[in-house]
Amino acid sequence: MSTLPSCAAGVPLFQVLPAQALAELAASLRHQRFGRDEVIARHGDPVEHLIVVASGRSRLVHTSASGREQTVRLLEPGDFTGELGLFVPSLQEGDLIALTESTVCLVPRQAVQSLLERHPEVSRRLVQSLVKRLAETEQLLVDISLRDVGSRLAATLWRLGERQVPPEAPAADRPPQPVSVTIPFSWAQLAVRLGTTPESLSRALRTLVRKGLIEHRGSSREVTLLDRERLGEIAQQ
């Protein structure tokens, strides 16, 4: 059980399992460590494991024939990929690349399939995860197809800010406090994710600064959101 707390036990998908099932899962998985920018899984490889991020951060990248990259997912501790291979033989949908020094857990497909058969509650959680991911993908498509670069950037910053704000509404006589967020990947990678160029993204960032909606200096990935309400309005334009 020594390896379990760092990996499977931190995945919401597996947290409904009884202790014995968790022990079986711990016995089947193995850990691998990767340095920054190392490839964890390559596009086109057979999917033989559920890949769970135990520590660090990674990104799933699709690359076109012309060499253009698109970051389609960011994976943080507790996130996983490879679930489609649990149902049908599948190939890795893109390159999974470590953004930071990372540790991943590789859970054999057969071990996960056995759990799904014996514990229906895990199957339900897996379906919920897939539905959430589909919704996020649809939102990204809407952002790219219907909104300009400024709106896409505002939406990204607003969503990052919402994750850090307590659900309680602020007092009516007290304006919302500034919130500091960290862009989880480089500005160049964010530009690709938003379907634009670094130059266009930089202009959009300066516009938000000039309007007094955010604070940002130099090439730092730290951004202070000064007016989240207005950012949310721009995100909907």
N, C-alpha and C positions, 0 to 999 in steps of 0.2 A: 504493500500500500504506500510505500515511501514516495513513489513518483506521482501518485494520484492527485494530491492537492494542487500541484502546479499545473495541471492540465485538465483532465476530464471532469474533475469535480467542479471546476470553474465554468463549465459550459452549461448554460441553462437547459440545453437539450438533455443532459444526463442527470440533472439534479433531482429528478423524480425517481431515480433508481434506488432500490434497497441496497443495503451495505454489501450483500453477497454479490449482486450483479456488478456493483462498482469494483469490487475486488477482482472479479473475472475480467472486467474491462481493463483494469490496471495491469493485469498479467499479460494482456495481449498487445498492449501498445508499446511503442519505443520512441525515444526522444532523439532529435537531431538539432544541432546548433548551426547557425548560419551567420556570416558576417554581413555587414552592410553592402547592399547591391548584389549579393549572391542570389543565384536562381534556386528557389526551393523546389519548384516543379516546372517543367517545360511544356510549352504548347505541343499538343499532339501525343504526349505520353499517355499510356493506358492509365486509367484511374483505378488504382488498386487499394487505396487507403482513403479514409476520411482524414484530412489534414487539419489539425487544430492548432491555433496559435496559442502557445503557452506564455510567451513573453515577447516583448518587442512589437514591431508593427511591420506589415507587409502590404503589397499592393498587387492586384491582379491586372495584368496588362494585355490588351489585344494589339497586335501589330499588323498593319495592312501590308499588301504586297510592295507598296512604295516605301515602306519603312516608317510610316507615321504611327505613333503609339497613342493608345487611348486607355487611360486608367479607368477601369469600370468598377472596381471595388477596392476599398481600403479595409484591411483586416487587422483588428486589435486583439489583445488577449481575450480568449473565450470565443472568438469567431472561428468559423471553420469553412472549408470548401471541399468539394469532391462528393457532395451528397447525391448528385444526379447518378453517379456511378453505383449507388446503392441499389438502384432499381433496374437499370439496364447497362450493358457494357458501354462504357463511355471513354472518350479521350479528354485529356486536360484542355479546357477551353481557352486558356491563355497562359502566359508566363506568370508564375507567382514569384515575386521578387521581394527580398527583405529590404525594407526601408531603413531599418536599424539592426543592430545585432539582435538576433531572434532565436528563440527555441520553439520548435514545433513538435507536436505529438502526432505520430502516424498510427492510426487505428485501422487494422485490417478490415477490408470490406466485409469479409465473412463474419467477423466478430460483431460488427454493427448490425448486419442483417439478422443475426441470431437474437440480438437484443430487441430489434423491432418486432420479431415474431413473438417473443415471450413477454414483452412489455408494451402494450398498445399505447400507453401514455407517452412513450418516447416518440412513437409514430405521429401522434397528434402534435407534439411540440415541433417535430421536424416539418410538418405541413405548415404550421404557423410561421416558422422561420422562412420557408420558401415563399409564402404569401407576402411577408414583409419585404423580402428582397425584390419580389416582382414589383411591388408598389414603389420602392425606391428607384428601380430601373425605369419605370414609367415616368416618375417625376423628373428624372434626369433627361429623358427624351423630350418631355414637355419644355423643360428649361432651355434646352439647346435649340429646339425648333421654333419656339414662340417668343422667346425673350432675348433682348439684346445683351451684350456682354456686361454692362453695368447692372442690369437686373439679375443676371446669373450670379455675379459676384456678390451682390447684396443678399441674395437668397442663401448663398453658401455661408456667408458671415452670420446672417441671422440665425440659421439652423445651428451653427456651432455655438452661438450665444445662448440659444434656448436650452441646450443641453446642460448649461452651467447655472441656470437660474432656477431657484426653488419654485415649485408650482404655485405657491401662494401669491396672489395679486398684490402689488405694492399699495401702500396706503394712498388714498386719494389726494392728500395734501403733501405727498412726498414724491418728487419725480423719480423715475427709474434710475438706478445707479449704473455707472459705466461698468462694462464687463470686458475683461481681457480674455482673448482666445488665441490659440496657437494653430496656425495652418498645419494640418497633419502631414503635409508633404511639401516639396519645394514649389516655388511660384511657377516654375516652368512646368512641373507636373500638374499643377492646378489649372494652368492655361490649357493643357491638353485635355484634361477632364472636362473643362467647360466648353470645349470645342472652339478655342480661339488661339491667338498668338500671344507670346509673352509681352510684346509691345502693346497690343490692345488691352491686355489685362492690366498692365502698368498704368495706362491712361485712365482706365475705369477706376483703379485704386486711387489715383491722384484726384479724380473728380469727387469721390466720396470724402476724401480728406478736405478738399476745398469747400465742400458744403457743410463741413463741421459734423459729419455723421460718424466719423472714425478718426482715430489717431494712428499714425504709422510712420516709422522712420527707416530710411535706407532699405536694405534687403532683408531686414528682420522678418521672421514669420509670426511675430507677435503683433496683434492688432487689438486696439481698445475700441470697443463699440460704445459710442457716446449717445447715440439715439437709436435704440433698437426698434422703437415703434416706427420711425420713419424708414429704417432699413427694410422692415417688413412690408411697408407700403410700396417701396420701390421694387421689392422682390416680386410683387404681384403685377407690375406693369408690363 
